[in-house]
Amino acid sequence: MKKIIVTGGAGFIGSALIRFLIRETDCEVLNLDKLTYAGNTESLREVADSPRYQFCQMDICDPQVAEVFDRFQPDTVMHLAAESHVDRSIDSPLEFVRTNVLGTANLLHIATDYWKKSGKDFRFQHISTDEVYGSLGPEGYFRETTPYDPRSPYSASKASSDHMVRAWGHTYGLPVVLSNCSNNYGPYHFPEKLIPLVILNALDGKSLPIYGKGDNVRDWLFVDDHAKALWLINTRGVPGETYNVGGHNERTNLEVVQTICRLLDKLRPKTEGSYLDQITFVKDRPGHDMRYAIDADKLRNDLGWQPEENFATGLEKTVRWYLENDWWWRPIREKKYAGERLGKG
């Protein structure tokens, strides 16, 4: 039975990973999460009573994380804890530096000491973003060899954390493996991000603001497909290697919003008119990258990963989930984030 520490396990991708690990493996999981505004233990309701699941509320910047390692004796760390919203990084960049850079360095330092003392066949897995590569033109893809060119405080902080992980692997020999993913979507997504924000603002009758002309392109990856990829990388990935994870589902932001509106027109029609009528165009955010697109051939060819959802099936599952689970998102909208614009600069 493998013992895993998942950092940021109350977040969107982290909670999906933990639900997968408890449901599909025999691993014992310790969720280490600070519970910032985006952390939500309700996202783990279905596994909370499992004897193989534990929760520890702690900041990854805290030196006492070392005590958690000593007590739990993990075989691997799957590191997802991060500040992750570009708009918030424009407003509060130093919070991103603290968590994403200093927090990762603290975790690496503690993990290295633990690994050397324990003598275990240990692995440190770092989960990052495709945004570290910068912005693409109309052609081409991000590959594992693409030079880093971060454009926002968020992506710069994640690029820094990637460099830290590789440095610890090279200097101290820590067995590390990295992955960089495209935009995730799916159930339990904090409603500051595009897809859940549009769904809930549409249901509330609010305007659906689109930055600029809505022609920025993202490659969308269903979060459960990502969780399966992360487990495959953890168990079969080669130490020192990086694997890109993408869904090959490129859409402009305008196309994404229009598709959501049409799904809502079908699944919960308005008394009159269409949700498309709520679309508005607003001033673009500062430094908005034009296009992201992932080449995931290495992950597919070397480890045999293939996404199970395409954008049409995954997005309909996502919209249906939000329609059926207001118990999860309504308290967030009422107490934490009501859908206002962030990141004006």
C-alpha positions in Angstrom: 0.0 0.0 0.0 1.6 3.2 -1.2 1.4 6.2 1.2 1.0 9.5 -0.6 1.0 13.1 0.5 -1.1 15.3 -1.8 -0.5 19.0 -1.3 -3.4 21.3 -2.2 -5.7 18.3 -2.1 -8.8 20.5 -1.2 -8.3 22.4 -4.5 -9.8 21.7 -7.8 -7.3 19.3 -9.4 -6.0 18.0 -6.0 -9.5 16.9 -4.9 -10.1 15.2 -8.2 -6.8 13.4 -7.8 -7.7 12.3 -4.2 -11.1 11.1 -5.2 -9.5 9.0 -8.0 -6.8 7.6 -5.7 -9.3 6.5 -3.0 -11.7 5.2 -5.6 -9.3 3.4 -8.0 -6.3 2.4 -5.9 -5.4 1.0 -2.5 -3.2 3.9 -1.6 -3.3 5.7 1.7 -3.6 9.5 1.2 -2.8 12.4 3.4 -4.2 15.7 2.1 -2.0 18.7 3.2 -3.9 21.9 2.5 -3.8 25.4 3.9 -7.5 25.9 3.0 -7.2 29.3 1.3 -10.3 30.8 -0.3 -10.2 28.2 -3.0 -9.7 25.2 -0.8 -12.9 23.3 0.0 -13.1 20.1 2.0 -16.7 19.6 0.7 -15.1 18.6 -2.6 -13.9 15.5 -0.7 -17.2 14.6 0.9 -17.3 11.3 -1.0 -14.0 10.1 0.4 -14.0 11.8 3.8 -15.0 8.6 5.7 -12.5 6.4 4.0 -10.0 4.8 6.5 -7.3 5.5 3.8 -7.8 9.2 3.8 -6.4 11.8 6.2 -6.5 15.6 6.2 -4.0 18.0 7.7 -4.5 21.8 7.5 -1.1 23.3 7.1 0.7 25.9 4.9 3.5 24.4 2.7 5.7 27.3 3.8 5.5 26.1 7.4 8.7 24.3 8.7 6.4 22.0 10.7 5.6 20.2 7.5 8.6 18.1 8.4 6.7 16.7 11.3 4.0 15.6 9.0 6.5 13.7 6.8 8.0 12.0 9.8 4.7 11.0 11.2 3.0 9.8 8.0 6.1 8.3 6.3 5.1 8.9 2.7 6.4 7.0 -0.3 5.7 9.9 -2.6 4.6 13.5 -2.7 2.2 14.8 -5.4 2.7 18.5 -5.1 -0.3 20.6 -6.4 -0.6 23.3 -3.7 -0.4 26.6 -5.5 -2.0 30.0 -6.0 -3.3 29.5 -9.6 -5.6 32.3 -10.8 -3.9 34.7 -13.3 -6.3 37.5 -12.5 -5.5 37.3 -8.8 -1.8 37.3 -9.5 -2.2 40.6 -11.2 -3.8 42.1 -8.1 -1.6 40.3 -5.4 1.6 39.0 -7.0 3.6 38.6 -3.8 1.1 36.0 -2.5 2.0 33.9 -5.6 5.7 34.3 -5.0 5.3 33.2 -1.4 3.3 30.1 -2.0 4.5 28.9 -5.4 8.2 29.7 -5.0 9.0 29.7 -1.3 6.5 27.1 -0.4 7.8 24.7 -3.1 11.4 25.3 -1.9 10.4 24.6 1.7 8.6 21.4 0.6 11.6 20.3 -1.5 14.0 20.9 1.4 11.9 18.9 3.8 11.3 16.1 1.3 15.0 15.8 0.6 15.9 15.5 4.3 13.1 13.0 4.8 14.1 10.9 1.8 17.8 10.7 2.9 16.8 9.7 6.4 14.1 7.2 5.5 16.0 5.3 2.8 12.7 4.8 1.0 12.2 4.4 -2.8 10.8 7.9 -2.8 9.5 10.2 -5.5 8.6 13.9 -5.6 6.1 14.7 -8.2 5.5 18.4 -9.2 2.4 19.4 -11.0 2.7 22.6 -13.1 1.1 24.5 -15.9 1.6 25.1 -19.6 1.5 28.8 -19.0 5.2 28.7 -18.1 5.9 28.4 -21.8 4.4 31.8 -22.6 2.1 32.5 -25.6 1.9 30.8 -28.9 1.0 32.2 -32.3 -1.6 30.6 -34.6 0.6 27.6 -35.2 2.7 25.2 -33.2 2.5 23.5 -29.8 4.1 23.5 -26.4 6.5 20.6 -26.0 8.6 19.5 -23.1 11.6 21.2 -24.8 9.9 24.5 -25.3 11.9 27.4 -23.7 10.2 29.0 -20.7 8.7 32.5 -21.3 6.2 33.3 -18.5 4.1 36.4 -19.0 2.2 36.8 -15.8 3.1 36.9 -12.1 1.3 33.5 -11.8 3.2 31.8 -14.6 6.5 33.3 -13.5 6.0 31.9 -10.0 5.2 28.5 -11.5 8.2 28.6 -13.8 10.3 29.4 -10.7 8.9 26.4 -8.9 9.6 24.2 -11.8 13.2 25.3 -11.8 13.5 24.7 -8.1 12.3 21.1 -8.5 14.8 20.4 -11.3 17.6 22.1 -9.2 16.8 19.8 -6.2 16.8 16.8 -8.5 20.2 17.8 -10.1 22.0 19.0 -6.9 20.7 16.6 -4.3 19.7 13.7 -6.4 16.0 13.9 -5.2 13.9 11.6 -7.5 11.7 14.2 -9.1 9.2 14.1 -12.0 7.3 17.0 -13.4 4.2 17.6 -15.6 2.8 20.7 -17.2 -0.9 20.7 -18.0 -3.3 22.7 -20.1 -6.5 24.4 -18.8 -8.5 22.0 -16.6 -12.3 22.0 -16.3 -14.9 19.8 -14.6 -16.9 19.4 -11.4 -15.8 21.2 -8.1 -14.1 24.0 -10.0 -13.9 27.2 -8.0 -16.2 29.7 -9.8 -13.6 32.4 -10.5 -12.4 30.4 -13.5 -14.0 30.9 -16.9 -16.2 27.8 -17.3 -17.8 27.7 -13.8 -18.0 31.5 -13.7 -20.0 31.6 -17.0 -22.3 28.8 -15.9 -23.2 30.4 -12.6 -23.4 34.0 -13.9 -25.7 32.7 -16.7 -28.0 31.0 -14.2 -28.1 34.2 -12.1 -29.1 36.3 -15.1 -25.8 38.3 -14.9 -23.8 39.5 -17.9 -21.2 37.1 -19.3 -18.1 39.3 -19.8 -15.6 38.2 -22.4 -12.1 39.8 -22.4 -11.3 41.6 -25.6 -12.7 39.9 -28.7 -12.8 36.5 -27.1 -10.2 35.2 -29.6 -7.7 33.9 -27.0 -7.3 30.1 -27.4 -6.9 27.5 -24.7 -6.5 23.7 -24.8 -9.0 22.2 -22.5 -8.5 19.1 -20.4 -11.2 17.3 -18.3 -9.9 17.1 -14.7 -10.6 13.4 -14.3 -8.5 12.7 -17.3 -5.7 14.8 -15.7 -6.0 12.8 -12.4 -5.5 9.6 -14.3 -2.5 11.0 -16.1 -0.9 12.2 -12.9 -1.2 8.7 -11.4 0.3 7.2 -14.5 3.2 9.6 -14.3 3.7 8.9 -10.6 3.9 5.1 -11.1 5.5 4.8 -14.5 7.2 8.2 -15.3 11.0 8.3 -15.4 12.7 10.4 -12.6 14.1 13.6 -14.0 11.6 13.7 -16.9 8.8 16.2 -17.7 5.5 15.2 -19.3 3.1 17.6 -20.9 -0.6 16.8 -20.3 -3.2 18.3 -22.7 -6.6 17.5 -24.1 -6.1 18.5 -27.7 -9.3 20.5 -27.4 -8.5 24.0 -28.6 -11.3 26.6 -28.3 -11.4 30.3 -28.3 -12.9 31.8 -25.1 -15.8 33.1 -27.2 -16.5 29.5 -28.5 -16.4 28.2 -24.9 -18.9 30.7 -23.6 -21.2 30.2 -26.6 -21.1 26.4 -26.1 -22.0 26.8 -22.5 -24.9 29.1 -23.3 -26.3 26.6 -25.9 -26.0 23.7 -23.4 -27.9 25.8 -20.8 -30.5 26.6 -23.4 -31.0 22.9 -23.8 -30.7 21.7 -20.2 -32.4 24.7 -18.4 -34.0 27.0 -20.9 -35.0 30.5 -20.0 -38.6 31.6 -20.1 -37.7 33.8 -23.1 -34.6 34.4 -25.1 -31.2 32.7 -24.9 -28.3 32.7 -22.5 -26.3 34.0 -25.5 -28.1 37.3 -25.0 -26.1 37.8 -21.8 -22.7 37.8 -23.5 -20.8 41.1 -23.3 -17.3 42.2 -24.3 -15.1 44.0 -21.9 -11.6 45.5 -21.8 -8.9 42.8 -22.0 -6.9 41.9 -18.9 -3.2 43.1 -18.8 -0.7 40.7 -20.5 -3.4 38.3 -21.8 -1.6 35.4 -23.6 -3.1 34.7 -27.0 -2.9 30.9 -27.4 -1.9 27.8 -25.4 -1.7 24.3 -27.0 -0.1 21.2 -25.7 1.7 18.4 -27.5 1.1 15.4 -25.3 2.7 12.8 -27.6 5.5 12.0 -25.1 2.9 11.0 -22.4 0.9 9.1 -24.9 3.8 7.3 -26.6 5.9 6.6 -23.5 3.2 5.9 -20.8 0.1 5.0 -22.9 -2.1 7.8 -21.7 -5.1 8.9 -23.7 -7.9 11.3 -22.5 -11.3 9.7 -22.3 -13.4 12.9 -22.7 -13.5 15.2 -25.6 -14.6 18.8 -25.1 -18.2 18.2 -26.0 -18.7 15.3 -23.6 -16.7 16.8 -20.8 -18.3 20.2 -21.0 -21.9 18.7 -20.9 -20.9 16.6 -17.9 -19.6 19.8 -16.3 -22.7 21.9 -16.9 -25.0 19.1 -15.7 -22.9 18.8 -12.5 -23.3 22.5 -11.7 -27.0 22.3 -12.4 -27.4 19.3 -10.0 -25.0 20.4 -7.2 -25.9 23.8 -5.9 -25.2 22.5 -2.4 -21.5 22.8 -3.3 -21.3 26.1 -5.2 -24.0 28.2 -3.7 -22.2 28.8 -0.3 -19.1 29.8 -2.3 -21.2 32.4 -4.3 -22.8 33.7 -1.1 -19.8 33.8 1.2 -16.5 33.8 -0.8 -16.9 35.0 -4.4 -20.0 36.3 -6.1 -18.6 36.5 -9.6 -17.1 40.0 -9.7 -14.3 40.8 -12.1 -10.7 40.4 -10.8 -7.3 41.4 -12.2 -7.9 44.8 -13.7 -4.3 45.7 -12.9 
